[in-house]
Amino acid sequence: MTPTAKAQWQIHLCVALWGFTAILGKLITLPALPLVWWRMLLVTATLALVPKVWRGLRAMSPRLLLAYAGIGALVALHWLTFYGAIKLSNASVGATCIALGTPMTALLEPWLAGRRFSWRDVLLGIAVLPGVALVVGGVPDGMQLGVAVGALSALLVALFGSLNKRFVDRGEPLAITALELGAGTLLLTALAPLMPLLFPIFSGTLFAVPDSRDLGLLLALALACTLFPFALSLVALRHMSAFAAQLAVNLEPVYAIVLAIVLLGEQHELSGQFYLGVAIILGAVLAYPLFNRPRRIAHPEVLATGENKAAIE
């Protein structure tokens, strides 16, 4: 199996696990702020027990530490808006809005990660938009604010995904995960006193211990649906573009919607138009590999030169 093919399998495993995050976010009774804070704190505390993480952190330069901390701040804001969108609408809508990250990533990744601009990626990203429009039109009026917050969450995921692609080869994945989520935890702690004034709908008490039900769900969210797939996605990102990874993440709503139907009965809240939009999004995801089949090498002797060029780029 080629490194690229392995990366595709790895990212799809991550996406399948991320599909549960929307469901768990809906089931956990905490508001968005304490939910995300506990999620990031539990992962950071777990990674602090791993000696490999500390060795990886010591190997980073101060500038690199600061860069990963900044990315972690974007991750925290993404999760805050993601769960805010779910609380304002439902799990299916919140997860589907992340598909907006695809066209945003197509435009941002060349600028932020130094990747060559691709009109093909832009067109595939644009192909997602009719599906997103149908999704928006297929939700009740009371959920429209959740769609807007979900769109902001998609912008944040495009930003931190592209920046992670830029810096992903410069550190050990578990150390990067610990640093980013630790920085995100500190940011949310600092923002907590301001949230009732700025975004009261997201605010909540950070330091109150969740009840046993919420704590069990938070542990599942932090360990099975965050720590493992977050680190694995960084490994996969070394062999694929941020755009390809983000396009695969568009499958997350499919997993989330199926789970929401089975576990939460959300099909009664949404129209057929919503599900048609999801089908269009899925079509764009499945089309991407067809446009990115490896070309047959006419002159194998030039392969090494091509690889060196790719390394320079």
C-alpha positions in Angstrom: 0.0 0.0 0.0 1.4 3.4 -1.0 1.8 6.1 1.7 -1.0 8.1 0.0 -3.4 5.2 0.0 -2.6 4.5 3.6 -3.2 8.1 4.5 -6.6 8.0 2.8 -7.6 5.0 5.0 -6.3 6.7 8.0 -8.2 9.9 7.4 -11.5 8.0 6.7 -11.1 6.1 10.0 -10.7 9.6 11.7 -13.8 10.8 9.9 -15.8 7.8 11.1 -14.8 8.5 14.7 -15.5 12.2 14.3 -19.0 11.3 13.1 -19.7 10.4 16.7 -18.6 13.8 18.0 -21.8 15.6 16.9 -23.9 12.9 18.5 -22.0 13.0 21.8 -22.2 16.8 21.7 -25.9 16.7 21.5 -26.2 14.1 24.2 -23.9 15.9 26.7 -26.0 18.4 28.6 -23.2 20.9 29.2 -23.2 24.2 27.2 -20.7 24.6 24.4 -17.9 26.3 26.4 -17.6 23.8 29.3 -18.1 20.9 26.9 -15.2 21.9 24.7 -13.0 22.9 27.7 -13.5 19.5 29.4 -12.8 17.8 26.0 -9.5 19.6 25.5 -8.5 19.3 29.2 -9.0 15.6 29.3 -7.0 15.0 26.2 -4.2 17.3 27.3 -4.0 15.7 30.8 -3.8 12.2 29.2 -1.0 13.2 26.9 0.9 14.9 29.7 1.4 11.3 31.1 3.3 10.2 27.9 7.1 10.7 28.1 7.3 10.9 24.2 5.2 14.0 24.3 7.6 15.9 26.6 10.6 14.8 24.4 8.8 16.1 21.3 8.0 19.4 23.0 11.6 19.9 24.1 12.8 19.3 20.5 10.7 22.2 19.2 12.0 25.8 18.8 10.2 28.6 20.6 8.9 29.9 17.3 7.5 26.5 16.4 5.9 26.2 19.9 4.2 29.5 19.4 3.0 28.5 15.9 1.4 25.3 17.2 -0.1 27.2 20.2 -1.7 29.6 17.7 -3.2 26.8 15.7 -4.5 25.3 18.9 -6.4 28.6 19.6 -8.1 28.2 16.2 -9.0 24.6 17.1 -10.6 25.7 20.3 -12.7 28.3 18.6 -13.7 25.9 15.9 -14.9 23.4 18.4 -16.7 26.1 20.4 -18.6 27.2 17.3 -19.2 23.7 16.2 -20.9 22.6 19.4 -22.6 26.0 19.6 -24.1 25.2 16.2 -25.2 21.8 17.4 -26.8 23.3 20.5 -28.6 25.9 18.3 -29.8 23.4 15.8 -29.1 19.7 15.9 -26.3 17.2 15.3 -27.1 16.7 11.6 -27.1 20.4 10.8 -24.0 21.2 12.8 -22.0 18.4 11.2 -23.2 19.2 7.6 -22.1 22.9 7.9 -18.5 21.7 8.1 -18.7 20.9 4.4 -18.4 24.7 3.8 -14.8 24.1 4.8 -14.1 22.5 1.5 -14.3 25.6 -0.8 -12.7 27.7 2.0 -9.7 25.3 2.2 -9.3 25.3 -1.6 -8.8 29.1 -1.4 -6.8 29.3 1.8 -4.5 26.3 1.6 -2.4 27.7 -1.3 -1.9 30.9 0.6 -1.3 29.5 4.1 0.5 26.2 3.3 2.4 27.2 0.2 0.6 24.6 -2.0 0.2 25.2 -5.7 -3.2 26.7 -6.5 -5.6 24.2 -8.2 -8.6 25.2 -10.1 -9.8 21.6 -10.0 -9.9 21.8 -6.2 -11.8 25.1 -6.3 -14.3 23.7 -8.8 -14.9 20.6 -6.6 -15.2 22.8 -3.6 -17.8 24.9 -5.4 -19.7 21.7 -6.4 -20.4 21.3 -2.7 -22.1 24.6 -2.4 -25.5 23.7 -4.0 -25.7 20.8 -1.5 -25.0 23.2 1.3 -27.7 25.6 0.0 -30.2 22.8 0.0 -29.2 21.8 3.5 -29.7 25.4 4.7 -33.1 25.6 3.0 -34.1 22.3 4.5 -33.9 23.2 8.1 -36.6 24.9 10.2 -36.4 28.7 10.7 -35.5 28.3 14.4 -32.2 26.5 13.3 -30.9 29.2 11.0 -28.7 30.8 13.6 -27.1 27.4 14.1 -26.3 27.3 10.4 -24.6 30.7 10.6 -22.5 29.6 13.6 -21.7 26.4 11.7 -20.4 28.4 8.7 -18.1 30.3 11.0 -16.9 26.9 12.4 -16.2 25.8 8.8 -14.0 28.8 8.2 -12.0 28.1 11.4 -11.5 24.4 10.4 -10.2 25.6 7.0 -7.7 27.9 8.7 -6.3 25.5 11.2 -6.3 22.6 8.7 -4.3 24.6 6.2 -1.9 25.8 8.9 -1.5 22.2 10.3 -0.5 21.1 6.8 2.2 23.8 6.7 3.8 22.8 10.0 2.8 19.1 10.2 6.3 17.8 9.3 8.1 19.8 12.0 7.0 17.9 15.1 6.0 14.6 16.6 2.2 14.1 16.2 1.4 13.4 19.9 3.5 16.4 21.0 1.7 18.6 18.4 -1.7 17.4 19.6 -0.8 18.0 23.3 0.5 21.5 22.6 -2.4 22.6 20.4 -5.1 21.3 22.7 -3.3 22.5 25.8 -3.1 26.0 24.2 -6.8 25.8 23.3 -7.6 24.9 26.9 -5.8 27.9 28.2 -7.5 30.2 25.7 -11.0 29.0 26.7 -10.1 29.4 30.4 -9.1 33.0 29.7 -12.2 33.7 27.6 -14.6 32.1 30.2 -15.2 35.3 32.2 -16.0 37.2 29.0 -18.3 34.7 27.4 -21.5 35.7 29.4 -21.1 39.2 27.9 -19.9 38.3 24.4 -21.7 35.0 23.6 -24.0 34.1 26.5 -25.5 31.2 24.6 -22.1 29.4 24.7 -21.2 30.2 28.3 -21.3 27.9 31.3 -19.4 27.1 34.5 -16.0 25.5 33.6 -14.9 24.1 36.9 -18.2 22.4 37.9 -17.6 18.6 37.8 -20.0 17.0 35.3 -22.4 14.3 36.5 -21.6 10.7 36.0 -23.5 10.5 32.7 -21.9 13.6 31.1 -18.5 12.6 32.5 -18.7 9.2 30.8 -19.7 10.8 27.5 -16.9 13.3 27.8 -14.3 10.6 28.3 -15.6 8.9 25.1 -15.5 12.2 23.3 -12.0 13.1 24.5 -10.2 9.7 24.1 -11.9 7.7 21.4 -13.2 10.6 19.2 -10.5 13.3 19.8 -7.1 12.0 21.0 -6.7 9.0 18.7 -8.2 10.6 15.5 -6.6 14.0 16.0 -3.1 12.5 16.2 -3.8 10.0 13.4 -5.0 12.8 11.1 -1.7 14.6 11.6 0.1 11.5 10.5 -2.1 11.2 7.4 -1.7 14.8 6.6 2.0 14.2 5.9 1.0 12.3 2.7 -2.0 14.2 1.5 -3.1 17.8 1.0 -5.2 19.7 3.5 -7.9 20.0 0.8 -8.0 16.2 0.2 -8.3 15.7 4.0 -11.0 18.3 4.3 -13.0 16.8 1.4 -12.9 13.5 3.1 -14.1 15.2 6.3 -17.3 16.0 4.3 -18.2 12.4 5.0 -18.5 13.3 8.7 -22.1 14.6 8.2 -23.1 11.3 6.6 -21.9 9.3 9.6 -23.4 11.9 11.9 -26.8 11.9 10.2 -27.1 8.1 10.1 -26.2 8.0 13.8 -28.6 10.9 14.6 -31.4 9.1 12.8 -30.7 5.9 14.7 -30.0 7.3 18.1 -31.8 10.7 18.2 -34.6 10.4 15.7 -33.6 13.7 14.0 -35.2 12.7 10.6 -38.4 14.1 12.0 -36.9 17.6 12.3 -35.5 17.8 8.7 -36.9 17.8 5.2 -36.2 15.8 2.1 -34.4 18.9 0.7 -31.9 18.6 3.5 -31.0 15.0 2.6 -30.8 15.9 -1.1 -28.2 18.5 -0.2 -26.2 15.9 1.8 -26.3 13.6 -1.2 -24.7 16.3 -3.4 -22.0 16.8 -0.8 -21.3 13.1 -0.8 -21.1 13.1 -4.6 -18.4 15.7 -4.5 -16.4 13.7 -1.9 -16.6 10.5 -4.1 -15.7 12.4 -7.2 -12.4 13.7 -5.8 -10.4 10.4 -6.0 -11.5 10.0 -9.7 -9.9 13.3 -10.6 -6.7 12.5 -8.6 -5.7 9.1 -10.0 -1.9 8.8 -10.3 -0.8 9.3 -13.8 1.3 6.6 -15.4 5.0 7.5 -15.5 6.2 7.5 -19.2 9.8 7.7 -18.2 10.6 6.1 -14.8 14.1 7.4 -14.8 12.8 10.9 -14.0 11.0 9.8 -10.9 13.7 10.8 -8.5 13.9 14.2 -10.0 10.2 14.7 -9.5 10.3 13.5 -5.9 13.1 16.0 -5.2 11.1 18.8 -6.8 8.1 17.9 -4.6 10.3 17.9 -1.5 11.5 21.4 -2.4 8.0 22.6 -3.0 
